[in-house]
Amino acid sequence: MNKLYIGNLNDNVTAEDLAKTFDDYKIPYTGQFLMKTGYAFVDCPDDQWAMKAIEAFSGKVELHGKRIEVEHSVPKKQR
């Protein structure tokens, strides 16, 4: 499972902010960030990179005054 959920985002966070954060930490992603109010989704190339993103970002990285949460995205039917 390579799709990530990125939560606890400030309303002012943009896809460019997230792309810069991933680039700064040298975490690759595929495609574009799907932005919603307060959260976003993105794909990683494989599960290893997804786990590295979770470990690097979740609760540790702050964007626009809020610590972001990163976890595997779970389809609605499986929640």
PDB file of N, CA, C and O in Angstrom:
ATOM      1  N   MET A   1       0.852  -1.186   0.000  1.00  0.00           N
ATOM      2  CA  MET A   1       0.000   0.000   0.000  1.00  0.00           C
ATOM      3  C   MET A   1       0.888   1.236   0.000  1.00  0.00           C
ATOM      4  O   MET A   1       1.620   1.485   0.958  1.00  0.00           O
ATOM      5  N   ASN A   2       0.819   1.999  -1.067  1.00  0.00           N
ATOM      6  CA  ASN A   2       1.736   3.118  -1.236  1.00  0.00           C
ATOM      7  C   ASN A   2       1.060   4.477  -1.133  1.00  0.00           C
ATOM      8  O   ASN A   2       1.746   5.499  -1.139  1.00  0.00           O
ATOM      9  N   LYS A   3      -0.260   4.519  -1.039  1.00  0.00           N
ATOM     10  CA  LYS A   3      -0.956   5.804  -0.953  1.00  0.00           C
ATOM     11  C   LYS A   3      -0.911   6.292   0.490  1.00  0.00           C
ATOM     12  O   LYS A   3      -1.203   5.551   1.429  1.00  0.00           O
ATOM     13  N   LEU A   4      -0.536   7.567   0.639  1.00  0.00           N
ATOM     14  CA  LEU A   4      -0.432   8.153   1.970  1.00  0.00           C
ATOM     15  C   LEU A   4      -1.530   9.175   2.205  1.00  0.00           C
ATOM     16  O   LEU A   4      -1.926   9.913   1.303  1.00  0.00           O
ATOM     17  N   TYR A   5      -2.009   9.196   3.432  1.00  0.00           N
ATOM     18  CA  TYR A   5      -2.913  10.229   3.925  1.00  0.00           C
ATOM     19  C   TYR A   5      -2.048  11.199   4.723  1.00  0.00           C
ATOM     20  O   TYR A   5      -1.281  10.779   5.590  1.00  0.00           O
ATOM     21  N   ILE A   6      -2.169  12.485   4.437  1.00  0.00           N
ATOM     22  CA  ILE A   6      -1.429  13.519   5.160  1.00  0.00           C
ATOM     23  C   ILE A   6      -2.465  14.402   5.834  1.00  0.00           C
ATOM     24  O   ILE A   6      -3.203  15.128   5.168  1.00  0.00           O
ATOM     25  N   GLY A   7      -2.515  14.338   7.148  1.00  0.00           N
ATOM     26  CA  GLY A   7      -3.558  15.042   7.875  1.00  0.00           C
ATOM     27  C   GLY A   7      -3.040  16.129   8.783  1.00  0.00           C
ATOM     28  O   GLY A   7      -1.836  16.367   8.880  1.00  0.00           O
ATOM     29  N   ASN A   8      -3.979  16.790   9.452  1.00  0.00           N
ATOM     30  CA  ASN A   8      -3.728  17.896  10.360  1.00  0.00           C
ATOM     31  C   ASN A   8      -3.049  19.060   9.634  1.00  0.00           C
ATOM     32  O   ASN A   8      -2.165  19.720  10.181  1.00  0.00           O
ATOM     33  N   LEU A   9      -3.480  19.297   8.390  1.00  0.00           N
ATOM     34  CA  LEU A   9      -2.898  20.389   7.614  1.00  0.00           C
ATOM     35  C   LEU A   9      -3.616  21.699   7.889  1.00  0.00           C
ATOM     36  O   LEU A   9      -4.843  21.745   7.977  1.00  0.00           O
ATOM     37  N   ASN A  10      -2.846  22.746   8.021  1.00  0.00           N
ATOM     38  CA  ASN A  10      -3.385  24.093   8.092  1.00  0.00           C
ATOM     39  C   ASN A  10      -4.073  24.385   6.759  1.00  0.00           C
ATOM     40  O   ASN A  10      -3.630  23.905   5.716  1.00  0.00           O
ATOM     41  N   ASP A  11      -5.142  25.159   6.787  1.00  0.00           N
ATOM     42  CA  ASP A  11      -5.874  25.475   5.563  1.00  0.00           C
ATOM     43  C   ASP A  11      -5.017  26.199   4.527  1.00  0.00           C
ATOM     44  O   ASP A  11      -5.359  26.209   3.345  1.00  0.00           O
ATOM     45  N   ASN A  12      -3.911  26.804   4.953  1.00  0.00           N
ATOM     46  CA  ASN A  12      -3.045  27.553   4.042  1.00  0.00           C
ATOM     47  C   ASN A  12      -1.980  26.694   3.358  1.00  0.00           C
ATOM     48  O   ASN A  12      -1.263  27.186   2.487  1.00  0.00           O
ATOM     49  N   VAL A  13      -1.865  25.414   3.740  1.00  0.00           N
ATOM     50  CA  VAL A  13      -0.855  24.546   3.136  1.00  0.00           C
ATOM     51  C   VAL A  13      -1.252  24.242   1.692  1.00  0.00           C
ATOM     52  O   VAL A  13      -2.406  23.928   1.401  1.00  0.00           O
ATOM     53  N   THR A  14      -0.275  24.343   0.803  1.00  0.00           N
ATOM     54  CA  THR A  14      -0.507  24.078  -0.617  1.00  0.00           C
ATOM     55  C   THR A  14       0.211  22.795  -1.048  1.00  0.00           C
ATOM     56  O   THR A  14       1.041  22.257  -0.316  1.00  0.00           O
ATOM     57  N   ALA A  15      -0.119  22.326  -2.226  1.00  0.00           N
ATOM     58  CA  ALA A  15       0.572  21.167  -2.791  1.00  0.00           C
ATOM     59  C   ALA A  15       2.061  21.466  -2.951  1.00  0.00           C
ATOM     60  O   ALA A  15       2.899  20.579  -2.791  1.00  0.00           O
ATOM     61  N   GLU A  16       2.383  22.724  -3.268  1.00  0.00           N
ATOM     62  CA  GLU A  16       3.787  23.114  -3.406  1.00  0.00           C
ATOM     63  C   GLU A  16       4.521  23.014  -2.072  1.00  0.00           C
ATOM     64  O   GLU A  16       5.686  22.617  -2.037  1.00  0.00           O
ATOM     65  N   ASP A  17       3.850  23.371  -0.968  1.00  0.00           N
ATOM     66  CA  ASP A  17       4.454  23.233   0.360  1.00  0.00           C
ATOM     67  C   ASP A  17       4.781  21.769   0.650  1.00  0.00           C
ATOM     68  O   ASP A  17       5.865  21.450   1.138  1.00  0.00           O
ATOM     69  N   LEU A  18       3.839  20.893   0.346  1.00  0.00           N
ATOM     70  CA  LEU A  18       4.057  19.465   0.593  1.00  0.00           C
ATOM     71  C   LEU A  18       5.151  18.915  -0.311  1.00  0.00           C
ATOM     72  O   LEU A  18       5.986  18.129   0.136  1.00  0.00           O
ATOM     73  N   ALA A  19       5.156  19.322  -1.576  1.00  0.00           N
ATOM     74  CA  ALA A  19       6.192  18.861  -2.500  1.00  0.00           C
ATOM     75  C   ALA A  19       7.572  19.293  -2.008  1.00  0.00           C
ATOM     76  O   ALA A  19       8.520  18.508  -2.052  1.00  0.00           O
ATOM     77  N   LYS A  20       7.690  20.526  -1.544  1.00  0.00           N
ATOM     78  CA  LYS A  20       8.973  21.019  -1.021  1.00  0.00           C
ATOM     79  C   LYS A  20       9.397  20.227   0.210  1.00  0.00           C
ATOM     80  O   LYS A  20      10.573  19.898   0.365  1.00  0.00           O
ATOM     81  N   THR A  21       8.445  19.921   1.081  1.00  0.00           N
ATOM     82  CA  THR A  21       8.755  19.147   2.279  1.00  0.00           C
ATOM     83  C   THR A  21       9.259  17.758   1.904  1.00  0.00           C
ATOM     84  O   THR A  21      10.270  17.302   2.438  1.00  0.00           O
ATOM     85  N   PHE A  22       8.569  17.086   0.998  1.00  0.00           N
ATOM     86  CA  PHE A  22       9.018  15.767   0.548  1.00  0.00           C
ATOM     87  C   PHE A  22      10.396  15.871  -0.104  1.00  0.00           C
ATOM     88  O   PHE A  22      11.263  15.033   0.146  1.00  0.00           O
ATOM     89  N   ASP A  23      10.603  16.881  -0.929  1.00  0.00           N
ATOM     90  CA  ASP A  23      11.897  17.066  -1.586  1.00  0.00           C
ATOM     91  C   ASP A  23      13.006  17.344  -0.576  1.00  0.00           C
ATOM     92  O   ASP A  23      14.113  16.819  -0.703  1.00  0.00           O
ATOM     93  N   ASP A  24      12.705  18.178   0.434  1.00  0.00           N
ATOM     94  CA  ASP A  24      13.702  18.505   1.462  1.00  0.00           C
ATOM     95  C   ASP A  24      14.172  17.250   2.197  1.00  0.00           C
ATOM     96  O   ASP A  24      15.342  17.148   2.568  1.00  0.00           O
ATOM     97  N   TYR A  25      13.269  16.300   2.407  1.00  0.00           N
ATOM     98  CA  TYR A  25      13.595  15.067   3.122  1.00  0.00           C
ATOM     99  C   TYR A  25      14.007  13.942   2.161  1.00  0.00           C
ATOM    100  O   TYR A  25      14.256  12.811   2.579  1.00  0.00           O
ATOM    101  N   LYS A  26      14.075  14.281   0.857  1.00  0.00           N
ATOM    102  CA  LYS A  26      14.465  13.319  -0.175  1.00  0.00           C
ATOM    103  C   LYS A  26      13.557  12.087  -0.194  1.00  0.00           C
ATOM    104  O   LYS A  26      14.018  10.964  -0.398  1.00  0.00           O
ATOM    105  N   ILE A  27      12.257  12.319   0.023  1.00  0.00           N
ATOM    106  CA  ILE A  27      11.257  11.251  -0.047  1.00  0.00           C
ATOM    107  C   ILE A  27      10.561  11.380  -1.409  1.00  0.00           C
ATOM    108  O   ILE A  27       9.887  12.381  -1.656  1.00  0.00           O
ATOM    109  N   PRO A  28      10.711  10.392  -2.290  1.00  0.00           N
ATOM    110  CA  PRO A  28      10.071  10.497  -3.605  1.00  0.00           C
ATOM    111  C   PRO A  28       8.569  10.263  -3.522  1.00  0.00           C
ATOM    112  O   PRO A  28       8.086   9.553  -2.639  1.00  0.00           O
ATOM    113  N   TYR A  29       7.849  10.858  -4.436  1.00  0.00           N
ATOM    114  CA  TYR A  29       6.404  10.652  -4.556  1.00  0.00           C
ATOM    115  C   TYR A  29       6.072  10.595  -6.035  1.00  0.00           C
ATOM    116  O   TYR A  29       6.822  11.092  -6.875  1.00  0.00           O
ATOM    117  N   THR A  30       4.945   9.988  -6.339  1.00  0.00           N
ATOM    118  CA  THR A  30       4.539   9.866  -7.731  1.00  0.00           C
ATOM    119  C   THR A  30       3.232  10.613  -7.933  1.00  0.00           C
ATOM    120  O   THR A  30       2.347  10.578  -7.077  1.00  0.00           O
ATOM    121  N   GLY A  31       3.118  11.278  -9.051  1.00  0.00           N
ATOM    122  CA  GLY A  31       1.899  12.025  -9.333  1.00  0.00           C
ATOM    123  C   GLY A  31       1.841  13.319  -8.554  1.00  0.00           C
ATOM    124  O   GLY A  31       2.858  13.847  -8.104  1.00  0.00           O
ATOM    125  N   GLN A  32       0.627  13.815  -8.405  1.00  0.00           N
ATOM    126  CA  GLN A  32       0.396  15.081  -7.719  1.00  0.00           C
ATOM    127  C   GLN A  32      -0.233  14.850  -6.352  1.00  0.00           C
ATOM    128  O   GLN A  32      -0.788  13.786  -6.077  1.00  0.00           O
ATOM    129  N   PHE A  33      -0.136  15.854  -5.512  1.00  0.00           N
ATOM    130  CA  PHE A  33      -0.807  15.822  -4.216  1.00  0.00           C
ATOM    131  C   PHE A  33      -2.278  16.148  -4.443  1.00  0.00           C
ATOM    132  O   PHE A  33      -2.606  17.147  -5.084  1.00  0.00           O
ATOM    133  N   LEU A  34      -3.157  15.310  -3.922  1.00  0.00           N
ATOM    134  CA  LEU A  34      -4.593  15.554  -3.982  1.00  0.00           C
ATOM    135  C   LEU A  34      -4.967  16.305  -2.713  1.00  0.00           C
ATOM    136  O   LEU A  34      -5.010  15.720  -1.631  1.00  0.00           O
ATOM    137  N   MET A  35      -5.235  17.584  -2.844  1.00  0.00           N
ATOM    138  CA  MET A  35      -5.471  18.455  -1.696  1.00  0.00           C
ATOM    139  C   MET A  35      -6.960  18.543  -1.364  1.00  0.00           C
ATOM    140  O   MET A  35      -7.799  18.703  -2.250  1.00  0.00           O
ATOM    141  N   LYS A  36      -7.268  18.435  -0.081  1.00  0.00           N
ATOM    142  CA  LYS A  36      -8.597  18.661   0.470  1.00  0.00           C
ATOM    143  C   LYS A  36      -8.421  19.648   1.630  1.00  0.00           C
ATOM    144  O   LYS A  36      -7.293  19.974   1.999  1.00  0.00           O
ATOM    145  N   THR A  37      -9.509  20.113   2.192  1.00  0.00           N
ATOM    146  CA  THR A  37      -9.407  21.028   3.326  1.00  0.00           C
ATOM    147  C   THR A  37      -8.934  20.260   4.556  1.00  0.00           C
ATOM    148  O   THR A  37      -9.654  19.413   5.085  1.00  0.00           O
ATOM    149  N   GLY A  38      -7.726  20.563   5.002  1.00  0.00           N
ATOM    150  CA  GLY A  38      -7.178  19.951   6.207  1.00  0.00           C
ATOM    151  C   GLY A  38      -6.437  18.650   6.005  1.00  0.00           C
ATOM    152  O   GLY A  38      -5.847  18.133   6.954  1.00  0.00           O
ATOM    153  N   TYR A  39      -6.447  18.098   4.792  1.00  0.00           N
ATOM    154  CA  TYR A  39      -5.716  16.857   4.541  1.00  0.00           C
ATOM    155  C   TYR A  39      -5.389  16.736   3.053  1.00  0.00           C
ATOM    156  O   TYR A  39      -5.868  17.509   2.223  1.00  0.00           O
ATOM    157  N   ALA A  40      -4.553  15.735   2.743  1.00  0.00           N
ATOM    158  CA  ALA A  40      -4.142  15.510   1.358  1.00  0.00           C
ATOM    159  C   ALA A  40      -3.781  14.038   1.189  1.00  0.00           C
ATOM    160  O   ALA A  40      -3.618  13.304   2.164  1.00  0.00           O
ATOM    161  N   PHE A  41      -3.662  13.628  -0.060  1.00  0.00           N
ATOM    162  CA  PHE A  41      -3.219  12.280  -0.396  1.00  0.00           C
ATOM    163  C   PHE A  41      -2.088  12.377  -1.408  1.00  0.00           C
ATOM    164  O   PHE A  41      -2.029  13.312  -2.206  1.00  0.00           O
ATOM    165  N   VAL A  42      -1.187  11.392  -1.364  1.00  0.00           N
ATOM    166  CA  VAL A  42      -0.123  11.294  -2.360  1.00  0.00           C
ATOM    167  C   VAL A  42       0.324   9.836  -2.440  1.00  0.00           C
ATOM    168  O   VAL A  42       0.183   9.082  -1.477  1.00  0.00           O
ATOM    169  N   ASP A  43       0.856   9.453  -3.581  1.00  0.00           N
ATOM    170  CA  ASP A  43       1.387   8.104  -3.765  1.00  0.00           C
ATOM    171  C   ASP A  43       2.902   8.124  -3.645  1.00  0.00           C
ATOM    172  O   ASP A  43       3.562   9.070  -4.076  1.00  0.00           O
ATOM    173  N   CYS A  44       3.443   7.065  -3.053  1.00  0.00           N
ATOM    174  CA  CYS A  44       4.882   6.845  -3.009  1.00  0.00           C
ATOM    175  C   CYS A  44       5.221   5.733  -3.997  1.00  0.00           C
ATOM    176  O   CYS A  44       4.356   4.922  -4.329  1.00  0.00           O
ATOM    177  N   PRO A  45       6.470   5.681  -4.471  1.00  0.00           N
ATOM    178  CA  PRO A  45       6.838   4.668  -5.461  1.00  0.00           C
ATOM    179  C   PRO A  45       6.657   3.229  -4.967  1.00  0.00           C
ATOM    180  O   PRO A  45       6.306   2.343  -5.746  1.00  0.00           O
ATOM    181  N   ASP A  46       6.895   3.002  -3.685  1.00  0.00           N
ATOM    182  CA  ASP A  46       6.728   1.651  -3.139  1.00  0.00           C
ATOM    183  C   ASP A  46       6.502   1.739  -1.632  1.00  0.00           C
ATOM    184  O   ASP A  46       6.550   2.820  -1.045  1.00  0.00           O
ATOM    185  N   ASP A  47       6.255   0.584  -1.018  1.00  0.00           N
ATOM    186  CA  ASP A  47       5.920   0.555   0.402  1.00  0.00           C
ATOM    187  C   ASP A  47       7.082   1.005   1.290  1.00  0.00           C
ATOM    188  O   ASP A  47       6.856   1.602   2.343  1.00  0.00           O
ATOM    189  N   GLN A  48       8.314   0.729   0.879  1.00  0.00           N
ATOM    190  CA  GLN A  48       9.464   1.163   1.685  1.00  0.00           C
ATOM    191  C   GLN A  48       9.511   2.680   1.785  1.00  0.00           C
ATOM    192  O   GLN A  48       9.746   3.228   2.862  1.00  0.00           O
ATOM    193  N   TRP A  49       9.287   3.364   0.656  1.00  0.00           N
ATOM    194  CA  TRP A  49       9.295   4.831   0.682  1.00  0.00           C
ATOM    195  C   TRP A  49       8.102   5.355   1.477  1.00  0.00           C
ATOM    196  O   TRP A  49       8.215   6.364   2.174  1.00  0.00           O
ATOM    197  N   ALA A  50       6.979   4.687   1.379  1.00  0.00           N
ATOM    198  CA  ALA A  50       5.809   5.102   2.159  1.00  0.00           C
ATOM    199  C   ALA A  50       6.118   5.022   3.653  1.00  0.00           C
ATOM    200  O   ALA A  50       5.789   5.941   4.403  1.00  0.00           O
ATOM    201  N   MET A  51       6.738   3.947   4.084  1.00  0.00           N
ATOM    202  CA  MET A  51       7.095   3.793   5.501  1.00  0.00           C
ATOM    203  C   MET A  51       8.125   4.844   5.924  1.00  0.00           C
ATOM    204  O   MET A  51       8.048   5.371   7.034  1.00  0.00           O
ATOM    205  N   LYS A  52       9.081   5.150   5.056  1.00  0.00           N
ATOM    206  CA  LYS A  52      10.077   6.178   5.387  1.00  0.00           C
ATOM    207  C   LYS A  52       9.405   7.543   5.540  1.00  0.00           C
ATOM    208  O   LYS A  52       9.773   8.321   6.420  1.00  0.00           O
ATOM    209  N   ALA A  53       8.422   7.832   4.686  1.00  0.00           N
ATOM    210  CA  ALA A  53       7.696   9.099   4.798  1.00  0.00           C
ATOM    211  C   ALA A  53       6.940   9.167   6.113  1.00  0.00           C
ATOM    212  O   ALA A  53       6.957  10.199   6.783  1.00  0.00           O
ATOM    213  N   ILE A  54       6.277   8.083   6.490  1.00  0.00           N
ATOM    214  CA  ILE A  54       5.533   8.049   7.751  1.00  0.00           C
ATOM    215  C   ILE A  54       6.484   8.284   8.923  1.00  0.00           C
ATOM    216  O   ILE A  54       6.202   9.091   9.809  1.00  0.00           O
ATOM    217  N   GLU A  55       7.602   7.578   8.919  1.00  0.00           N
ATOM    218  CA  GLU A  55       8.582   7.717  10.014  1.00  0.00           C
ATOM    219  C   GLU A  55       9.183   9.115  10.068  1.00  0.00           C
ATOM    220  O   GLU A  55       9.407   9.651  11.153  1.00  0.00           O
ATOM    221  N   ALA A  56       9.446   9.709   8.909  1.00  0.00           N
ATOM    222  CA  ALA A  56      10.112  11.017   8.864  1.00  0.00           C
ATOM    223  C   ALA A  56       9.180  12.163   9.230  1.00  0.00           C
ATOM    224  O   ALA A  56       9.604  13.120   9.879  1.00  0.00           O
ATOM    225  N   PHE A  57       7.915  12.079   8.823  1.00  0.00           N
ATOM    226  CA  PHE A  57       7.022  13.226   8.941  1.00  0.00           C
ATOM    227  C   PHE A  57       6.032  13.184  10.094  1.00  0.00           C
ATOM    228  O   PHE A  57       5.797  14.205  10.739  1.00  0.00           O
ATOM    229  N   SER A  58       5.454  12.033  10.362  1.00  0.00           N
ATOM    230  CA  SER A  58       4.292  11.970  11.245  1.00  0.00           C
ATOM    231  C   SER A  58       4.581  12.495  12.649  1.00  0.00           C
ATOM    232  O   SER A  58       5.353  11.903  13.404  1.00  0.00           O
ATOM    233  N   GLY A  59       3.949  13.612  12.980  1.00  0.00           N
ATOM    234  CA  GLY A  59       4.109  14.222  14.289  1.00  0.00           C
ATOM    235  C   GLY A  59       5.432  14.934  14.502  1.00  0.00           C
ATOM    236  O   GLY A  59       5.692  15.450  15.589  1.00  0.00           O
ATOM    237  N   LYS A  60       6.278  14.967  13.467  1.00  0.00           N
ATOM    238  CA  LYS A  60       7.615  15.546  13.607  1.00  0.00           C
ATOM    239  C   LYS A  60       7.826  16.799  12.771  1.00  0.00           C
ATOM    240  O   LYS A  60       8.682  17.624  13.091  1.00  0.00           O
ATOM    241  N   VAL A  61       7.057  16.945  11.709  1.00  0.00           N
ATOM    242  CA  VAL A  61       7.251  18.063  10.783  1.00  0.00           C
ATOM    243  C   VAL A  61       6.097  19.037  10.922  1.00  0.00           C
ATOM    244  O   VAL A  61       4.932  18.642  10.957  1.00  0.00           O
ATOM    245  N   GLU A  62       6.436  20.316  10.999  1.00  0.00           N
ATOM    246  CA  GLU A  62       5.437  21.367  11.152  1.00  0.00           C
ATOM    247  C   GLU A  62       5.334  22.186   9.874  1.00  0.00           C
ATOM    248  O   GLU A  62       6.343  22.628   9.324  1.00  0.00           O
ATOM    249  N   LEU A  63       4.099  22.382   9.407  1.00  0.00           N
ATOM    250  CA  LEU A  63       3.834  23.239   8.255  1.00  0.00           C
ATOM    251  C   LEU A  63       2.805  24.280   8.656  1.00  0.00           C
ATOM    252  O   LEU A  63       1.718  23.936   9.120  1.00  0.00           O
ATOM    253  N   HIS A  64       3.137  25.534   8.482  1.00  0.00           N
ATOM    254  CA  HIS A  64       2.234  26.641   8.812  1.00  0.00           C
ATOM    255  C   HIS A  64       1.658  26.514  10.230  1.00  0.00           C
ATOM    256  O   HIS A  64       0.473  26.756  10.457  1.00  0.00           O
ATOM    257  N   GLY A  65       2.528  26.126  11.183  1.00  0.00           N
ATOM    258  CA  GLY A  65       2.135  26.121  12.587  1.00  0.00           C
ATOM    259  C   GLY A  65       1.453  24.864  13.096  1.00  0.00           C
ATOM    260  O   GLY A  65       1.046  24.827  14.257  1.00  0.00           O
ATOM    261  N   LYS A  66       1.312  23.828  12.270  1.00  0.00           N
ATOM    262  CA  LYS A  66       0.680  22.579  12.722  1.00  0.00           C
ATOM    263  C   LYS A  66       1.562  21.392  12.363  1.00  0.00           C
ATOM    264  O   LYS A  66       2.127  21.328  11.271  1.00  0.00           O
ATOM    265  N   ARG A  67       1.670  20.451  13.303  1.00  0.00           N
ATOM    266  CA  ARG A  67       2.432  19.229  13.035  1.00  0.00           C
ATOM    267  C   ARG A  67       1.576  18.303  12.174  1.00  0.00           C
ATOM    268  O   ARG A  67       0.440  17.977  12.519  1.00  0.00           O
ATOM    269  N   ILE A  68       2.150  17.889  11.050  1.00  0.00           N
ATOM    270  CA  ILE A  68       1.381  17.035  10.143  1.00  0.00           C
ATOM    271  C   ILE A  68       1.394  15.586  10.629  1.00  0.00           C
ATOM    272  O   ILE A  68       2.320  15.162  11.320  1.00  0.00           O
ATOM    273  N   GLU A  69       0.368  14.844  10.265  1.00  0.00           N
ATOM    274  CA  GLU A  69       0.259  13.419  10.542  1.00  0.00           C
ATOM    275  C   GLU A  69       0.252  12.697   9.203  1.00  0.00           C
ATOM    276  O   GLU A  69      -0.471  13.085   8.286  1.00  0.00           O
ATOM    277  N   VAL A  70       1.051  11.657   9.095  1.00  0.00           N
ATOM    278  CA  VAL A  70       1.134  10.898   7.852  1.00  0.00           C
ATOM    279  C   VAL A  70       0.932   9.426   8.173  1.00  0.00           C
ATOM    280  O   VAL A  70       1.549   8.889   9.093  1.00  0.00           O
ATOM    281  N   GLU A  71       0.061   8.778   7.404  1.00  0.00           N
ATOM    282  CA  GLU A  71      -0.191   7.347   7.585  1.00  0.00           C
ATOM    283  C   GLU A  71      -0.658   6.764   6.267  1.00  0.00           C
ATOM    284  O   GLU A  71      -0.967   7.488   5.320  1.00  0.00           O
ATOM    285  N   HIS A  72      -0.704   5.428   6.224  1.00  0.00           N
ATOM    286  CA  HIS A  72      -1.225   4.775   5.024  1.00  0.00           C
ATOM    287  C   HIS A  72      -2.693   5.158   4.851  1.00  0.00           C
ATOM    288  O   HIS A  72      -3.458   5.202   5.814  1.00  0.00           O
ATOM    289  N   SER A  73      -3.061   5.428   3.628  1.00  0.00           N
ATOM    290  CA  SER A  73      -4.456   5.735   3.318  1.00  0.00           C
ATOM    291  C   SER A  73      -5.241   4.428   3.279  1.00  0.00           C
ATOM    292  O   SER A  73      -4.808   3.451   2.667  1.00  0.00           O
ATOM    293  N   VAL A  74      -6.399   4.417   3.936  1.00  0.00           N
ATOM    294  CA  VAL A  74      -7.253   3.236   3.974  1.00  0.00           C
ATOM    295  C   VAL A  74      -8.539   3.552   3.212  1.00  0.00           C
ATOM    296  O   VAL A  74      -9.237   4.508   3.548  1.00  0.00           O
ATOM    297  N   PRO A  75      -8.859   2.752   2.182  1.00  0.00           N
ATOM    298  CA  PRO A  75     -10.095   2.997   1.445  1.00  0.00           C
ATOM    299  C   PRO A  75     -11.320   3.002   2.367  1.00  0.00           C
ATOM    300  O   PRO A  75     -11.350   2.280   3.364  1.00  0.00           O
ATOM    301  N   LYS A  76     -12.309   3.800   2.042  1.00  0.00           N
ATOM    302  CA  LYS A  76     -13.503   3.930   2.883  1.00  0.00           C
ATOM    303  C   LYS A  76     -14.139   2.583   3.211  1.00  0.00           C
ATOM    304  O   LYS A  76     -14.596   2.377   4.336  1.00  0.00           O
ATOM    305  N   LYS A  77     -14.177   1.673   2.259  1.00  0.00           N
ATOM    306  CA  LYS A  77     -14.823   0.378   2.466  1.00  0.00           C
ATOM    307  C   LYS A  77     -14.115  -0.477   3.507  1.00  0.00           C
ATOM    308  O   LYS A  77     -14.718  -1.382   4.083  1.00  0.00           O
ATOM    309  N   GLN A  78     -12.821  -0.192   3.752  1.00  0.00           N
ATOM    310  CA  GLN A  78     -12.057  -0.996   4.703  1.00  0.00           C
ATOM    311  C   GLN A  78     -11.978  -0.345   6.091  1.00  0.00           C
ATOM    312  O   GLN A  78     -11.398  -0.927   7.008  1.00  0.00           O
ATOM    313  N   ARG A  79     -12.553   0.849   6.256  1.00  0.00           N
ATOM    314  CA  ARG A  79     -12.492   1.514   7.566  1.00  0.00           C
ATOM    315  C   ARG A  79     -13.544   0.977   8.478  1.00  0.00           C
ATOM    316  O   ARG A  79     -13.650   1.413   9.624  1.00  0.00           O
TER     317      ARG A  79
END
